[in-house]
Amino acid sequence: MIEVLTALAIIGVLAGLSAVALNRLKSRGNFASATGDFVATLRTARAEAFARGDNTVVVVDTRGSQYWAIEDVNGNFVLSGFDGGVAAPDRLIAYGSLPTGTSFGPTNGPGSALAMPYCGIPTGTSTLTTTGAGCTVVADGGTTNPNLNYCSFCDTAGLTNGMGAITFLPSGGATFSGGPLTVGQQVSIQNTTATLPDGGPSGAVVGIVDFAIVGATGAIEAVTIQ
């Protein structure tokens, strides 16, 4: 009987550890999928602008953890009038929402300036935490004062609070619905442990990917921060 109880106890412990490991694996998978889908949406919107000769717009709703890519046929998209619907003649190119445990953030953003050639994009700080000596945000045409640290072009008030839009131009380049006039803008996605029963701090950030968009070229880069 003692041996049976011991075996059952060991099985229970192993099952518990396996559940935590499985949850962590699922969380990492969700995060990888979310960041991959988002950068694919940005790059698809840019490519569609070239191919179709129309502006394309990527709308980001950081509060609702969702995003849209839209063909702006008449070039008259206005973020303040966007309610999630796409009326003709515009066309929905893509739509996505972030899975549980993944969201736009964190509040303090990437936590460091981006390395060259994205150094001038505002992230809330001028300090590099990785190898990037010689990168000076202001000298590179940037600022340390984004609208939101995790979405430098998003609105901070009104009906569109936490929302922003990137417009890709068929002639090349990108414009933004807000943010300081710099070499480009950025938005970041975080992965947290909020749903993991592993005894860790609720909401602790375990992954950050920052998406930098250069205004002059519309080039997009996904930068792994954590």
N, C-alpha and C positions, 0 to 999 in steps of 0.2 A: 504493500500500500504506500509506504514512504517513497519507494522508487517511482511509483506511478505518479504521485503528487509532485515529486521533484521534476519528473519529465514534463508534466503539464505546466508547471511554473516556468520552466525553461522555454517551452513552446510559446507560452503567453508573452514572455519578455521579447522573444525573437519576433513574434507577430507584431508587437507594439513598435519595435524598432523598424520593422519592414514597412509599417504603415507610415511612419514619419519619413523614411527614405523615399517612399512612393510619392508622398505629398510634395516633398522637396523636388523630386524629379518632374512631377507634373507642373509645379510652379515654374521651374526653369524652362520647361517645354513651352508653357504658355507665354512666357516672357520672350523667348526666342522667336516664337511664331508671331507675336504681336509686333515686335520691332521689325521683323522681316516683312510683314504685310504692310506696315506703315511706310517704310522706305520704298517698297515696291510701288505703292500708291503714288508717292511723290514723283518717282522716276517715270511712271506711266503717264501721269498728268503732263510732265515736261515733254515727253515724247509725243503725246497726242497733240500738244500745241504746235510742234513742228509739223506733224503729219497732216493736220486738218486746217492749219492756217488760222485757227481761232485761239483766243485766250482760253486757258484752262485754269480753274480755281480749285485749290485744296482748302476746304474749311475745316478748322480744328475746334472742337468743343471740349476744352480741357475739364470742365466741370462734369459734363456728361460722359466723358471718356469715349468719344466717338469722332469720326471724321468722314468727309465726303470729298470726292473729286468730280468736278463738274465742267463740261464744255460750255463756255460762256460765248455763245454764238454771236450775240450782238455787242459784246464787250461792255456791258452795262451792269455787271454784278455789283451789288451793294450789300455789305455784310449786315447792316442794320435792318435790311428787309428780308433776311434769310430766316426761314422757320423750319428748315429740314426738308422742305419739298423742292422739287425741281420742275419748273413749268416750261412748256414748249416756247420757243424752239431750243432752249438749252437741253443738254443731255447729261444724265448721270453716268459717269464713267466707272466709279467705284464707291463703295460704302464700307466702313468697318467700325467695329466697336472693340474696346479692349477687354480681355477676359478678367475674371475675378483675380484679385491680387496684383493686377497690373493697371497702372494709371499714368496720366501725365503728371510729372513732378520729378523730384520732390520740391517742396516749397522754396528751399534755398538753391534750387537749380543744380547744374552740374558741379558746382562747388569750386571750379577753377576756370581760368581763362583757357580757351582752346589753343592748341598748338598751331603753328604756321601750316598752311596759309589762311587759316580761319581765325587767327588771333584777334582781328578787329571786330568780330561778332560779339555783341554784349552778352555776358553770362552772369553779371552781378559782381564780378571780381576781376582784378587784374593779375592775380597770382596764379602761376602754373604749379601744379602739384606733380607733374610728370616731367620728363626731359623736354624742355622747351626753352632753354636759356636764350636770351636775346629777343624774346617776344615781348613787345610793349604794346598794350592794347591801344592807347591813345595815339602813339606814334604810327600805328598801323591803320589809322582811320576809324578807330572804334571808340567805345565808351563802356563804362562799367555799369550803366544805368538802364537796363531793359525795362519794359513795362512790367513783366513778371519774370522772375529769375528763370523759371522753367519754360516760359514762352515769351520771348522778347517782343513779339509783335501783337500779342493778344490784348483785348480790351480789359480794363480794370473796373468798369462801372457800367450801369445801365442794363438794358435787356441782353446785350451781347457780352456781359461780364464773363471773362474767361474764354472768350471765343476770338479767333483770329483767322485771317485768310491770306493765302499765298497765291498770287496770280502769275502764271508762267506765260510768257509772251512768245508768239510764233517766230518773232525775229530774234529770239534768244533773250535771256535775262529773266528776272523775276522782280515783282513789286510786292509790297506787303500792306496789309490793312492798317498797320500801326507800327510803333516802335521807333527808336531813334534812327536818324539818318546815318547809317554806317555801311560797311562793306557787305552786310548781310544780316540775317536773323537766325534764330534757333529755337527749337522746341525739344523737350526731353521727355522720355518715358521711363518710369521706375518700376521695379519689382519689389514687393514687400512680403514680409512673413506674417501678415495680419491673419491669414486663414490657416496657419500651420500650428498644430497642437504640439509644439516641441519645447515649450517652456521659454522660448525666446521672447524678446520685447515685442508687443503688438505693434505692427506697422513699421518695424525696422526695415530699412532699405537694404536690399541685398544685391541690387543691380540697377545701373543707370546707363542708358544709351542716349546720347545727344545728337540731334539731327540738325546739321548746319547747312544753310542755303545761302549761296553767294548771289547777291543782287545782280551784278554785271553779267553773269553767265548763266544763272539758274542752276549751277552745279550743286549737287546734293551729296553730303557725306555723313554717314552714320559713325559717330565717334563713341567707342566704348569707354565710359568713364569709370565704371565700377562693375 
